[in-house]
């Protein structure tokens, strides 16, 4: 015996974002989540680009071949012209 017909399911889905009574306002939470995700992705890309540039600079400065070249130049084994030529070759 059911009293009230379909009232058993009354209230089901009241908390759902998309329902017939909310109209375009239902898209506000979705838009907020999308904006949040886009901002998060952009911050990640910016961080990785800056961090990646530092890592590349650190690796370039600590390149073993460049270190040996600098040592040979400091010891006077090669002159300035030879140092600059080899330095340019190693950087390319």
Buried (B, 14 or more C-beta within 10 A) or exposed (E): EEEEEEEEEEEEEEEEEEEEEEEEEBEEEEEEEEEEEEEEEEEEEEEEEEEEEEEEEEEEEEBEEBEEBEEBBEEEEBEEEEBEEBBEEEEE
